[in-house]
């Protein structure tokens, strides 16, 4: 157990739309411990199982109850939480409480941008006075990002960094994660949590996915040519990119052009996206299996999914990270990690702890029994050439 490390506030996001869940997780994960659910009953169970949920963000619809119905049920479990209802801007009438009283939630219009949702939650948590009905207006920053994306040459403005993942027992490098970065001349450094949701809405996500896959696969080829061990590269995939009809073609082309075996590429997807009965996502998983490409499932325990929803033929590992490891301070986070280890053992696939940033973290993860770990304690994200030198120096040590 880690002592003296503040536990991040939990936020529960509920929506029938899996892309909304994944986008919300990306926007909030650096500041909050994010739980997600795609139906009201599962969400209420999560509220009962996890302590100290400080905010609940809900869509107007869930698979078995409306947003207002869920929020009223949630308020009975966590009455002191902040409640946010996401509404469609085309809806003329804002949802009301079933008893006719004034809503206790804050209505916000979709699409929800990262800066405003963070400001709302931070303000509510710190006691700022923001009245119900506060909505999201068109964000000029999003427009600037959208315009910049339409004019961007990724080979000039985009950059890829790589963070190694090691075997917990042996310390050998077993994979690297590709991390895309964007430096725009006018806007400066723009993090993926900001530009990926905009790209999903604008349609630019397809070429970003294409560039990311090809760049990562080319790096694998170059490392092999330089005598590095045959290790796979893991690429994060946007929910909309994953279900795009063109996605499998992009993956196959990247592998073919780079001339690498398919098993040298891993794709990292959110558990709620790939495992919840989404037909498009299921078809994509089957096609990836046929190609020989494996999948990393991120944050599976947080999703509240039963084991029976998991398919394992082409899964590489289960991963837990998103600033989670550094805030393991009490019973709930530790039990979550233990549940993940149990699930990985049951499924026969490896478990990964990301966000390992100190020796204390590493020792804790090693004692728990995770198969692999990744984080600044191992190495910061490195440029392609620097990573090759890092791997070679580690192998010769």
Backbone torsions as a table, in degrees:
resi	resn	phi	psi	omega
1	UNK	NA	138.6	178.6
2	UNK	-93.1	133.7	-178.8
3	UNK	-108.3	149.4	175.5
4	UNK	77.0	13.9	-179.3
5	UNK	-112.0	119.9	-175.1
6	UNK	-66.2	135.5	177.4
7	UNK	-81.1	131.2	-179.2
8	UNK	-74.1	146.9	-179.6
9	UNK	-66.0	141.8	178.7
10	UNK	-89.4	138.1	174.6
11	UNK	-125.1	128.6	176.9
12	UNK	-101.3	126.4	178.2
13	UNK	-113.9	127.8	-175.9
14	UNK	-124.3	124.5	177.7
15	UNK	-160.1	146.7	173.9
16	UNK	-74.8	-18.2	-176.4
17	UNK	-92.7	111.3	-175.7
18	UNK	-65.2	-29.2	177.8
19	UNK	-69.1	-32.4	175.8
20	UNK	-65.7	-42.3	178.8
21	UNK	-61.0	-46.0	-178.0
22	UNK	-66.6	-40.6	179.3
23	UNK	-65.2	-42.4	178.9
24	UNK	-62.6	-38.9	179.8
25	UNK	-63.5	-42.3	178.9
26	UNK	-63.0	-40.5	-176.6
27	UNK	-69.2	-32.7	-169.6
28	UNK	-104.3	-16.1	-166.7
29	UNK	-65.5	-24.6	179.4
30	UNK	-75.7	-18.1	-175.3
31	UNK	-115.4	-19.4	-175.5
32	UNK	-139.1	158.9	167.8
33	UNK	-85.5	109.3	-170.8
34	UNK	-96.3	125.1	170.8
35	UNK	-106.2	145.5	179.3
36	UNK	-133.6	151.9	175.8
37	UNK	-153.5	148.9	-179.9
38	UNK	-108.0	8.6	173.4
39	UNK	-148.2	154.9	-173.4
40	UNK	-64.8	-39.3	-177.3
41	UNK	-64.8	-44.0	176.9
42	UNK	-62.2	-39.9	-178.4
43	UNK	-63.8	-43.0	178.7
44	UNK	-63.1	-38.0	177.6
45	UNK	-63.9	-39.8	178.1
46	UNK	-62.9	-40.2	178.7
47	UNK	-61.6	-37.1	-179.6
48	UNK	-73.9	-32.2	-175.4
49	UNK	-82.8	-31.5	-176.5
50	UNK	-105.7	131.0	179.0
51	UNK	-83.9	160.5	172.0
52	UNK	58.7	44.8	170.9
53	UNK	-79.5	115.8	-173.1
54	UNK	-95.5	-15.1	-178.8
55	UNK	-152.0	145.4	178.0
56	UNK	-127.8	122.1	178.6
57	UNK	-113.9	122.5	-171.0
58	UNK	-131.5	142.8	172.8
59	UNK	-78.3	165.2	179.0
60	UNK	-69.1	-19.9	-179.4
61	UNK	-128.1	144.4	168.4
62	UNK	-133.8	172.6	-171.2
63	UNK	-69.8	-21.3	-177.6
64	UNK	-134.6	7.1	173.2
65	UNK	-164.4	158.0	179.3
66	UNK	-74.8	164.6	177.6
67	UNK	-58.0	-50.7	178.6
68	UNK	-59.5	-38.4	177.7
69	UNK	-61.8	-43.7	179.8
70	UNK	-64.8	-43.8	-177.6
71	UNK	-62.3	-37.6	177.9
72	UNK	-66.6	-36.9	176.1
73	UNK	-68.9	-39.6	-179.3
74	UNK	-65.2	-37.2	-177.9
75	UNK	-63.8	-23.9	177.5
76	UNK	-75.8	-25.0	-178.8
77	UNK	-90.6	-42.6	-179.3
78	UNK	-128.3	72.5	-173.0
79	UNK	-63.1	-22.3	-177.0
80	UNK	-92.8	2.6	-177.7
81	UNK	-75.8	163.4	170.6
82	UNK	-88.6	134.2	-177.4
83	UNK	-116.8	130.7	-178.6
84	UNK	-128.3	129.1	178.4
85	UNK	-111.4	120.7	177.9
86	UNK	-88.0	126.2	-177.1
87	UNK	-121.4	154.4	175.4
88	UNK	-74.0	130.4	-178.4
89	UNK	-63.4	-16.9	178.2
90	UNK	-82.5	-7.4	178.5
91	UNK	-77.3	120.7	-176.1
92	UNK	-75.9	-37.6	-174.9
93	UNK	-106.4	122.9	177.2
94	UNK	-70.0	137.0	179.6
95	UNK	-56.7	142.9	-179.3
96	UNK	-116.7	165.7	176.3
97	UNK	-69.7	150.9	-177.9
98	UNK	-66.8	-26.6	-179.4
99	UNK	-89.8	3.5	176.6
100	UNK	84.0	-5.3	179.8
101	UNK	-77.4	169.1	-178.9
102	UNK	-64.0	138.2	179.6
103	UNK	-61.3	143.6	177.0
104	UNK	-97.3	0.3	-178.8
105	UNK	-101.4	164.9	176.0
106	UNK	-98.7	123.9	176.9
107	UNK	-87.1	131.8	175.9
108	UNK	-132.2	146.0	-177.2
109	UNK	-91.2	140.9	174.1
110	UNK	-84.5	151.4	-1.5
111	UNK	-75.2	143.1	-177.0
112	UNK	-90.4	126.8	179.1
113	UNK	-95.2	154.7	-172.7
114	UNK	-61.8	-45.5	-173.7
115	UNK	-61.8	-42.8	-175.6
116	UNK	-74.2	-40.4	-179.9
117	UNK	-65.8	-37.0	177.3
118	UNK	-66.5	-40.4	178.9
119	UNK	-63.6	-40.9	179.9
120	UNK	-64.3	-50.2	-178.0
121	UNK	-67.1	-43.2	178.2
122	UNK	-61.4	-40.7	-179.8
123	UNK	-65.8	-41.8	-179.9
124	UNK	-67.8	-41.0	-177.2
125	UNK	-68.2	-34.4	-179.7
126	UNK	-87.7	2.0	175.2
127	UNK	93.7	9.6	178.9
128	UNK	-65.4	146.6	-176.3
129	UNK	-92.8	99.9	176.8
130	UNK	-120.9	119.0	-173.3
131	UNK	-72.2	150.7	173.5
132	UNK	-56.4	146.5	-178.6
133	UNK	97.4	-6.9	176.1
134	UNK	-61.1	122.6	-175.1
135	UNK	-115.9	170.4	178.0
136	UNK	-92.9	124.5	175.6
137	UNK	-95.3	171.3	176.6
138	UNK	-60.5	128.0	-174.5
139	UNK	-95.3	119.3	-177.8
140	UNK	-64.1	-29.9	178.1
141	UNK	-63.4	-41.2	176.7
142	UNK	-61.0	-40.1	178.1
143	UNK	-63.4	-40.3	178.3
144	UNK	-64.0	-41.7	178.8
145	UNK	-65.6	-42.8	179.2
146	UNK	-60.9	-43.5	179.4
147	UNK	-65.6	-41.0	179.9
148	UNK	-65.6	-38.4	178.4
149	UNK	-61.0	-39.8	-177.5
150	UNK	-65.9	-18.7	-177.2
151	UNK	-111.7	4.3	-171.6
152	UNK	-82.7	135.2	167.6
153	UNK	-98.0	106.4	-174.1
154	UNK	-61.6	-29.4	179.8
155	UNK	-69.2	-16.7	179.4
156	UNK	-101.1	-45.9	-172.4
157	UNK	-97.5	-24.7	-179.6
158	UNK	-88.9	150.0	178.6
159	UNK	-142.3	146.2	179.4
160	UNK	-115.5	129.4	173.0
161	UNK	-111.7	159.9	-175.2
162	UNK	-134.3	129.1	178.9
163	UNK	-113.8	123.8	-176.7
164	UNK	-72.5	151.7	175.2
165	UNK	-119.8	132.8	-175.5
166	UNK	-118.4	158.0	172.7
167	UNK	-72.8	127.1	-175.8
168	UNK	-62.7	-37.9	-176.3
169	UNK	-76.1	-46.1	-172.9
170	UNK	-98.3	-22.5	-176.6
171	UNK	82.0	-0.1	180.0
172	UNK	-75.2	152.1	178.3
173	UNK	-74.2	127.6	-177.8
174	UNK	-116.8	-13.2	178.3
175	UNK	-172.9	168.3	171.9
176	UNK	-133.7	148.1	176.7
177	UNK	-103.8	130.3	178.4
178	UNK	-85.4	131.3	-176.6
179	UNK	-127.5	110.5	-176.9
180	UNK	-79.5	141.5	177.4
181	UNK	-130.1	145.0	-179.3
182	UNK	-127.1	122.1	176.5
183	UNK	-116.6	104.6	-178.9
184	UNK	-94.2	136.1	-177.2
185	UNK	-57.1	-35.5	-176.7
186	UNK	-92.2	-38.4	-173.1
187	UNK	-97.7	-12.7	-178.5
188	UNK	81.9	-155.5	-179.5
189	UNK	-74.0	125.8	-179.0
190	UNK	-118.4	115.6	-176.8
191	UNK	-71.1	153.0	178.1
192	UNK	-55.1	-35.5	179.9
193	UNK	-61.4	-21.1	177.6
194	UNK	-91.8	-48.4	-171.5
195	UNK	-87.0	-23.2	-179.9
196	UNK	-65.8	-47.4	176.7
197	UNK	-58.8	-37.7	177.5
198	UNK	-65.4	-42.5	179.7
199	UNK	-64.4	-34.8	177.2
200	UNK	-63.3	-39.8	-179.3
201	UNK	-74.1	-34.4	-174.6
202	UNK	-87.0	-14.9	-176.3
203	UNK	92.8	-2.5	179.9
204	UNK	-74.1	-8.5	-176.1
205	UNK	-62.5	-28.5	-177.8
206	UNK	-63.7	-48.4	-178.2
207	UNK	-73.4	-28.4	175.4
208	UNK	-66.1	-43.1	177.2
209	UNK	-61.3	-44.7	179.5
210	UNK	-59.1	-48.7	-178.6
211	UNK	-62.9	-42.7	-177.9
212	UNK	-63.8	-47.6	-179.9
213	UNK	-61.9	-46.8	-177.1
214	UNK	-66.2	-41.6	179.6
215	UNK	-63.2	-43.3	-179.6
216	UNK	-66.0	-43.3	179.8
217	UNK	-66.1	-39.1	176.6
218	UNK	-62.3	-36.8	178.5
219	UNK	-63.7	-41.4	177.6
220	UNK	-59.1	-44.9	178.1
221	UNK	-59.8	-45.5	-177.6
222	UNK	-65.8	-39.9	178.4
223	UNK	-62.6	-39.9	178.0
224	UNK	-62.6	-43.5	179.1
225	UNK	-62.1	-27.7	-179.2
226	UNK	-88.2	3.2	176.4
227	UNK	89.1	12.2	177.6
228	UNK	-74.5	155.3	176.8
229	UNK	-58.5	155.4	-178.5
230	UNK	-78.8	86.0	-179.2
231	UNK	-112.4	148.3	179.7
232	UNK	-81.6	160.0	174.0
233	UNK	-111.4	137.3	-179.9
234	UNK	-105.7	128.2	-177.2
235	UNK	-117.4	126.7	175.7
236	UNK	-72.4	134.3	-177.6
237	UNK	-118.1	129.5	175.7
238	UNK	-63.8	144.7	177.6
239	UNK	-54.3	-44.6	179.8
240	UNK	-70.0	-34.0	176.2
241	UNK	-65.4	-38.1	-177.6
242	UNK	-64.9	-35.8	-177.7
243	UNK	-97.9	4.0	176.8
244	UNK	-67.2	132.6	-179.9
245	UNK	-57.1	-23.8	-178.5
246	UNK	-84.8	-7.1	-168.9
247	UNK	-62.2	-47.9	-178.0
248	UNK	-60.9	-38.6	177.0
249	UNK	-62.9	-39.0	178.3
250	UNK	-64.7	-41.6	179.5
251	UNK	-64.1	-49.1	-178.6
252	UNK	-61.2	-40.6	-179.1
253	UNK	-67.1	-40.8	-180.0
254	UNK	-61.6	-42.1	178.8
255	UNK	-65.5	-43.7	-177.8
256	UNK	-64.7	-47.6	-177.8
257	UNK	-63.5	-41.0	-179.9
258	UNK	-74.3	-22.8	-180.0
259	UNK	71.1	38.1	-179.4
260	UNK	-113.7	155.7	174.0
261	UNK	-64.0	147.3	-177.8
262	UNK	-61.2	-30.3	-177.5
263	UNK	-76.0	1.2	174.2
264	UNK	-89.0	-1.3	176.9
265	UNK	-115.8	129.3	172.6
266	UNK	-119.9	144.8	178.5
267	UNK	-114.7	131.3	-179.4
268	UNK	-102.6	121.1	-178.4
269	UNK	-128.8	160.8	179.2
270	UNK	-79.2	138.5	-177.3
271	UNK	-54.9	-45.3	-177.0
272	UNK	-62.7	-28.1	179.9
273	UNK	-74.7	-48.5	-167.4
274	UNK	-90.6	-11.7	-169.2
275	UNK	-119.9	3.2	-170.6
276	UNK	-104.8	32.3	175.3
277	UNK	78.4	12.9	175.8
278	UNK	-70.5	119.4	-173.9
279	UNK	-63.9	-41.8	179.4
280	UNK	-63.9	-43.3	-179.9
281	UNK	-65.4	-38.1	178.8
282	UNK	-65.3	-40.8	177.9
283	UNK	-64.8	-38.5	177.7
284	UNK	-64.0	-43.3	179.6
285	UNK	-60.5	-40.7	179.1
286	UNK	-65.5	-41.7	179.7
287	UNK	-66.3	-38.7	177.2
288	UNK	-64.7	-38.5	177.5
289	UNK	-61.6	-41.8	179.0
290	UNK	-64.1	-34.0	177.9
291	UNK	-73.3	-26.1	-175.3
292	UNK	95.7	12.3	178.9
293	UNK	-90.1	134.5	-178.1
294	UNK	-98.1	164.3	-174.1
295	UNK	-125.5	135.8	170.6
296	UNK	-98.4	130.1	179.7
297	UNK	-99.5	117.4	-173.9
298	UNK	-93.7	129.8	170.2
299	UNK	61.0	39.1	-174.0
300	UNK	-62.0	-36.2	-175.1
301	UNK	-67.3	-29.9	-179.2
302	UNK	-67.5	-17.1	-170.3
303	UNK	-81.3	-13.3	-177.7
304	UNK	70.6	31.2	-176.0
305	UNK	-93.8	138.8	174.0
306	UNK	-72.2	152.4	-179.2
307	UNK	-56.5	-31.5	-174.9
308	UNK	-65.8	-13.9	179.8
309	UNK	-85.0	-4.3	-173.9
310	UNK	-93.2	140.1	171.9
311	UNK	-120.6	137.4	-166.8
312	UNK	-118.4	1.9	-172.1
313	UNK	-56.3	-39.3	-177.0
314	UNK	-122.9	27.4	176.6
315	UNK	-87.8	131.1	178.0
316	UNK	-83.9	-44.2	-176.1
317	UNK	-168.1	165.9	168.6
318	UNK	-100.7	136.5	-176.1
319	UNK	-123.1	140.9	175.4
320	UNK	-129.3	122.4	-178.2
321	UNK	-156.9	-120.5	176.4
322	UNK	52.8	48.4	-179.4
323	UNK	65.8	14.1	-174.9
324	UNK	-77.4	-42.1	-174.0
325	UNK	-60.0	-40.9	-175.1
326	UNK	-69.6	-12.3	-177.9
327	UNK	-113.2	23.7	177.2
328	UNK	-74.9	96.1	-174.5
329	UNK	-122.2	-11.5	-174.0
330	UNK	-149.4	-168.0	-172.1
331	UNK	-64.1	-45.3	-174.6
332	UNK	-61.1	-52.9	-179.9
333	UNK	-61.1	-41.2	-179.9
334	UNK	-63.2	-42.8	179.9
335	UNK	-65.2	-32.2	176.5
336	UNK	-64.7	-45.0	178.3
337	UNK	-63.6	-40.4	179.3
338	UNK	-65.8	-36.5	177.2
339	UNK	-65.0	-38.1	178.2
340	UNK	-65.3	-42.6	178.1
341	UNK	-61.5	-41.2	179.0
342	UNK	-63.9	-41.5	179.5
343	UNK	-65.8	-43.0	178.4
344	UNK	-61.1	-41.2	178.8
345	UNK	-64.8	-40.2	-179.9
346	UNK	-64.6	-37.8	-177.7
347	UNK	-86.6	-12.8	179.9
348	UNK	74.1	30.2	178.5
349	UNK	-126.7	160.2	-172.2
350	UNK	-76.7	153.5	178.1
351	UNK	-113.6	140.9	-176.5
352	UNK	-125.0	133.7	172.7
353	UNK	-108.0	113.2	175.5
354	UNK	-98.7	163.0	-178.9
355	UNK	81.0	23.4	178.0
356	UNK	-83.5	105.9	-169.1
357	UNK	-117.5	-3.9	177.6
358	UNK	-139.6	164.4	175.6
359	UNK	-60.0	-36.1	178.9
360	UNK	-62.4	-43.7	176.4
361	UNK	-58.9	-48.4	-175.9
362	UNK	-61.0	-43.5	179.9
363	UNK	-64.6	-39.0	179.4
364	UNK	-64.1	-46.3	-179.3
365	UNK	-64.6	-38.5	178.9
366	UNK	-64.1	-42.2	179.5
367	UNK	-66.7	-36.5	178.8
368	UNK	-64.6	-34.5	177.9
369	UNK	108.3	20.2	175.5
370	UNK	-65.4	143.3	-178.6
371	UNK	-73.7	-38.8	-175.1
372	UNK	-137.6	158.2	176.3
373	UNK	-147.4	158.4	-174.3
374	UNK	-149.8	144.8	177.0
375	UNK	156.7	179.8	-175.1
376	UNK	-65.0	-23.2	175.5
377	UNK	-64.1	-32.5	178.0
378	UNK	-81.4	-55.5	178.5
379	UNK	-170.4	146.6	169.9
380	UNK	-72.5	163.7	173.0
381	UNK	-59.9	135.7	-174.0
382	UNK	-122.3	153.9	171.7
383	UNK	-66.5	161.3	-174.4
384	UNK	-54.7	-49.3	-179.3
385	UNK	-66.1	-39.2	179.5
386	UNK	-65.6	-35.9	179.3
387	UNK	-66.3	-39.9	178.1
388	UNK	-58.3	-45.1	178.4
389	UNK	-64.2	-40.0	-179.9
390	UNK	-62.0	-46.1	-179.4
391	UNK	-63.5	-45.4	-178.0
392	UNK	-65.7	-39.8	179.3
393	UNK	-68.2	-34.7	179.1
394	UNK	-69.7	-37.3	-179.1
395	UNK	-68.4	-31.0	-177.1
396	UNK	-89.7	-8.0	-177.2
397	UNK	-71.8	NA	NA
